[in-house]
Amino acid sequence: MSTNRENNSLSAKVIYDLTSFTHLDYPDHLSCIVWFSGCNMRCDYCYNKDIVFAKNGKYSYENILDFLKTRVGLLEAVVLSGGEATTHDLIPFCRKIKQLGFKIKLDTNGTNFLIVKELVALNLLDYVALDYKAPETKFTQITHSNRYDEFSKTLDFLIKSKLPFEARTTIHNDLLNTDDINKIIDDLKKRGYKNSYFIQEFLDTGSNIGNLQTPKSKFDRSLLQNDINIVYR
């Protein structure tokens, strides 16, 4: 029997949008993407600014669960993205998703360590994509937040856990250069990160939080250390 808290949580309209089908966002799984409203960062290169600044959502958890019931046997997984999904009450929602038989992937900036830790402890996540926004020296400049220590705890926790996850960075060459990315690579190696490191170059969609344009110079991949497996997206 659901508790009142769960019922109240599941009726909350905190979901900005739904992508009903993707084969790109969760490796080897047919998925949908749930886009959560709001974020605790203001990354200059972010092109989801409508989602980041949204106060409310168009859909409730219950709306998404009703959709998922029609996709049992058709989709394999649900991707929780945003915005920042961990700024919302995910546990009742994730439990319901799991009861329907779906896997769950979380896209996160890692700055809500205790929430990520609890979701993992409850076996509610199957995969995590962790955004490594910038090296510590540029973290606040890039994200306009002071939450590097929380991110760092999440990164260490995921490395020590057995949960499949990836670290990834979006680069705009006017903000993060090859020296910065090599600092991230050094840090990942020191922490014992063994997985692939994913790099995504900034895409100028014409609308982003920092009003950035195409970088003045091209990012030179040849200057990156090659003792970690780098995958470009």
N, C-alpha and C positions, 0 to 999 in steps of 0.2 A: 504494500500500500504506500503511495507517495505521501510524503510529508507536505504540510502547507508551504514550507519554505521551498521545496522542490517545485510545487505547483506555481508559486509566485515567480520563481526564477524562470521557469520554462515559458511563462507568458510574457516575459519582458521582451520588448521590441528593441533589441540591441544589434541586430544583424542588418548591415547596410545593403548587401546584395548577395545573390547566389549565382554561381556559374554551374550550370547543371551537368556539364560534362567536360572532362579534360583527360588527356592521356600523357600530359607533359609534367604536371606538378608533383606527382608522386611516382617515383621510379617504378616502372613495370606494373602499375595499377591503374585501372579505369576509375576515375574519381569525380567528385564534385568539389567545388570550393565554396566555403562559407566565409564571407567577408565581414568581419566584425567592425563596428563603428568605433572611432576614437583611437588615440595612441598617446603614449607617454613620451614620445620623442617628436622632434620636428626636423627630420633630416632634410637638408637642402635639396638633395637630388630626388626626393620622393615624388613620384607622379601620381600617387593615390591621395592627393591632398583633400579631395572631397570626402573621402572616407576618414582621413585623419581628423578633420575638423568637424565631422558630423556629431551632433549631440545625441541623436536617436537613430534608430534603424527603421527599415521598411518592414522587416520580418521579425517574428518572435521565434524562439527555439521551437515552439510547438508547430509553427508553420513549416520549418525546415524538417522536423521529424515526420510531419504528414507527407512531405515530398519524398523523404527517404523510404517511407513505407511502400511507395510506388516504384522504387528502384531496387528493391531487394532482388538479388539474382542478376541484376543488370549492371550495377556498379559494385566495385570492390571496396572503396574507401572514401573517406571524407577528409578533406583538407581544411584545417582551421587557420584562417589567415586574417589579414586586416590592412590597415590599422594594426592593433596589437591585441590578439585574442585573449591573452592572459590578464588583461585588465577587467575581464568579465568573469562571472561565476560559471566555470566550465564543467565542474564535476557532475552535477545532475544531468546536463546535456550529454556529456561523453558517456555516461552510464547508459542512457537511452540509446545512443548510437551503437554502442557495443551490443546491447540486447537485440538489436536488429541484425547483427552479424557483420557490421562493417569494421574495417580497420580505420585507424585515425592517424593522420599526420598533422603535426603542429608546426606552423611557421611562427617564429618568435624572435624578438630581439634579446631575450634572455634576462630581462631586467626585473622579472618577478620570480626570483629563484625558488621561493617556498612553494609557489603554485606549480611550477614545473616539477619540483621534487615530489609533491603530493600526487600529481597526475601519474608520474612514473611509478611511485610506490603502489598505487591502486591498479596498476596494469591497464591504464586507460589510453596509453599512447603506444603506437607501433613504430613511429618514425618522427624525428625532429629535424627541421632545418633551422639552424641557429645563425642569425645574422651577426657576423663579426664586423661591426660598422667601421672601426678605425683602430689604430694602435692607441694605447692609453694616452699618449701625448696629444693626440688630435681628437679624442673621443667626444669631448664636450663641444669642441668647435664644429664637428660634423653633425652631432645629434641634438645639440642644444639641450642636453641633459647632463646630470652629474651621477650617472648610475653605472659607471664602469665596474665598480666593485661587485655589484649584483650580477652583472653580465659575467664577470670573471668566475664567480662562484658557480654559476650555471654551467659554464664551459667545463670547469674542472669536474663537476658532478657528472655531466654527460660522458666525458671521457672515461670516467671510472665505472660508469654503469655499462650494462650489456645491451642497452637499447641502441638500435641502428640510428645514426644521426650524421648530419653533414654540417660543416662550417662553410659559410659563404660570405662574399663581400661584393658590394656594388661599388664600382670605381668611376669617378669623374676625375680626369687627369689634372684638372685645375685644383682639386681638393685633396686627392690621394695620389701620390706619385709612386714610382717603383720602389723607392727607399721605404716608403710607408708599408707597402705590401710585403716587402722582405722582412720588415719588423714583425708583421703579423705571422709570416711563415716561421720565423725564428721562435716566436712565442708558442705557436702551435706545437712545434717540435719539442721544445723544452717541457711542455705539459704532457707530452706523450701521445699526441693526436696521431692516429694511424690511418685515418680515412682520407678520401680525396678532398681537396680544397677547391671550392667552386668560385669562380670569378665571373661576374656579370658586368659588362661595360654599360655605362649610363646611356639610356635611350632618350633622346630628345623628342618628347611627345608634344612639345609646345606648351605644356603646363606642368609646373613642379613648384614645390614649396619655396625654394630659393630663387625662382625665376632664372634658373641656369640655362645657358645655351650650350651648344656643342663645344667640348673642350678646345682650347686654343692649340694644343699639341696632342699628338697621338700617343697613347700608352704603349711603351716599348716592352713587349712581352719577353724579349730576349734578355733583358736585364734582371729577370726574376731568378731566384734560386731554383734549381731543378731537383733538389733532393726531397721534395714532397710532390705527390701526384696532383697536378693542377688541371682542373677541367674548366674550359671556357664555355659560357652560355651566351 
